[in-house]
Amino acid sequence: MFKDLEEKMSKTIAALRTELATIRTGRANAALLDQIRVPYYGSDVPVSQIGNISVPEPRMLMIAPWEKAVLGDLEKALLASDIGITPSSDGEVIRLILPELTEDRRKEFVKQAKGMSEKSKVSLRNLRREANEDVKKQSKDDGLPEDEAKSSQDQIQKITDKFVAEVDQVIEKKEQDILTV
């Protein structure tokens, strides 16, 4: 039971890390484009599936699509996205030059990251609640002794505390990345 709980909580942390990768820091990161979908042969696909994404300079992303025909759609998708960067195309590749982040914009990103961490903590608490309900049900249905039920609930709380602390560490590191000029 505890292994299953830890596995679910680990997935919550992994989802948080993936989500945090989409928040801009001072450096260019190809993960910024993960959420952007481009119409391609009748379906929307991630940018990473239509071309090579490279980081030639610390504040520049370069997308080299495998087919030139998709350049226009790619450019439109980038403009429509919420990353706040205007793409420049030379007919071969698209360059995204990340502007220097202002202090206000950095604080906004930190706020966004903290919101994501709070969602993760809520998810962890929901998993804890479900596990505690399972213990109570097991206690009622299977006649699990009260002291074993209490011990299980204490173990569940320790696991939850460990993962909440991990969320705090992840968000602290991301906050440092965002605020580093």
C-alpha positions in Angstrom: 0.0 0.0 0.0 2.8 2.4 0.9 4.7 1.6 -2.3 1.6 2.5 -4.4 1.2 5.8 -2.5 4.9 6.7 -2.9 4.7 5.9 -6.6 1.6 8.1 -7.1 3.3 10.9 -5.1 6.5 10.6 -7.2 4.4 11.0 -10.3 3.0 14.2 -8.9 6.5 15.5 -8.4 7.5 14.5 -11.9 4.4 16.3 -13.3 5.4 19.5 -11.3 8.9 19.4 -12.7 7.6 19.0 -16.2 5.2 21.9 -15.7 7.9 24.1 -14.2 10.1 23.5 -17.2 7.7 25.6 -19.3 8.3 28.7 -17.1 10.9 31.0 -18.5 14.1 31.7 -16.6 16.9 33.9 -17.7 18.3 31.3 -20.1 16.8 29.7 -23.2 15.3 26.3 -22.7 13.7 24.1 -25.3 11.1 23.0 -22.7 9.5 26.4 -23.1 8.0 25.1 -26.4 6.6 21.9 -25.0 3.0 23.2 -24.5 2.8 24.7 -28.0 0.9 22.7 -30.6 1.2 23.2 -34.3 -1.3 22.1 -37.0 0.5 19.5 -39.0 -1.3 17.2 -41.6 -4.7 17.5 -39.9 -3.6 17.1 -36.3 -2.0 19.3 -33.6 1.5 18.1 -32.7 4.1 19.5 -30.3 6.8 21.7 -31.8 9.5 19.1 -31.0 7.8 16.7 -33.5 8.1 19.0 -36.5 11.7 20.0 -36.3 14.9 20.3 -34.4 15.0 22.7 -31.5 18.5 24.1 -30.6 19.9 26.7 -28.2 22.7 28.3 -30.1 23.1 31.2 -27.6 22.0 31.5 -24.0 19.0 33.7 -24.8 18.0 32.2 -28.2 16.0 29.2 -29.4 16.2 28.1 -33.0 13.7 25.8 -34.6 14.6 24.1 -37.9 11.5 22.4 -39.2 12.0 19.3 -41.3 9.6 20.6 -43.9 9.6 24.2 -45.0 5.9 24.1 -45.7 5.2 24.1 -42.0 7.1 27.3 -41.3 4.0 29.5 -41.6 1.9 27.4 -39.3 4.7 27.1 -36.8 5.1 30.9 -36.8 1.4 31.4 -36.2 1.4 28.9 -33.4 4.3 30.6 -31.7 2.6 34.0 -32.0 -0.6 32.7 -30.6 1.1 31.0 -27.7 1.5 32.7 -24.3 5.3 32.6 -24.2 5.5 36.2 -25.1 8.2 36.0 -27.7 8.0 37.2 -31.3 9.5 34.7 -33.8 11.7 35.8 -36.6 11.9 33.6 -39.7 14.4 33.6 -42.5 12.6 31.0 -44.7 14.8 28.2 -43.3 14.6 28.4 -39.5 12.7 30.3 -36.9 14.7 32.2 -34.2 13.2 33.1 -30.9 15.2 35.7 -29.1 14.3 35.8 -25.4 14.2 39.3 -24.1 15.9 40.1 -20.8 13.4 39.5 -18.0 12.4 42.6 -16.0 12.1 42.4 -12.3 8.3 42.5 -12.5 8.2 39.7 -15.0 10.5 37.6 -12.9 8.2 38.1 -9.9 5.2 37.1 -12.0 6.9 33.9 -13.1 7.8 33.1 -9.4 4.1 33.6 -8.5 3.1 31.3 -11.3 5.6 28.7 -10.1 4.3 28.9 -6.6 0.8 28.4 -7.9 1.9 25.2 -9.6 3.6 24.0 -6.4 0.4 24.7 -4.4 -1.6 22.5 -6.9 1.0 19.8 -6.4 0.7 20.0 -2.6 -3.1 19.8 -3.0 -2.7 16.7 -5.1 -0.4 15.2 -2.5 -2.9 15.9 0.3 -5.7 14.3 -1.8 -3.5 11.2 -2.2 -3.0 11.2 1.6 -6.7 11.5 2.2 -7.4 8.6 -0.2 -4.8 6.4 1.5 -6.2 7.3 5.0 -9.7 6.4 3.8 -8.4 3.1 2.5 -6.9 2.4 6.0 -10.2 3.3 7.7 -12.2 1.1 5.3 -9.7 -1.8 5.9 -10.0 -1.3 9.6 -13.8 -1.4 9.4 -14.2 -4.2 6.8 -11.2 -6.5 7.5 -11.0 -5.9 11.3 -7.6 -4.2 11.1 -6.5 -3.5 14.7 -6.8 0.1 15.8 -3.1 0.4 16.7 -2.1 -0.9 13.2 -4.5 1.5 11.6 -3.0 4.4 13.6 0.5 3.2 12.7 -0.5 3.1 9.0 -1.9 6.6 9.1 1.3 7.9 10.8 3.4 6.2 8.0 1.1 7.8 5.4 1.7 11.2 7.0 5.5 10.7 7.0 5.4 9.8 3.3 3.3 12.9 2.6 5.6 15.2 4.6 8.6 13.8 2.7 7.0 14.6 -0.7 5.7 18.0 0.4 9.3 18.9 1.4 10.5 17.7 -2.0 7.9 20.0 -3.7 9.3 22.9 -1.6 12.9 22.0 -2.7 11.9 21.9 -6.3 10.1 25.2 -6.2 12.9 26.9 -4.3 15.4 25.8 -7.0 13.1 27.1 -9.7 12.6 30.3 -7.9 16.4 30.8 -7.7 16.7 30.1 -11.5 14.0 32.6 -12.3 15.4 35.4 -10.0 19.0 34.9 -11.1 19.9 37.7 -13.5 
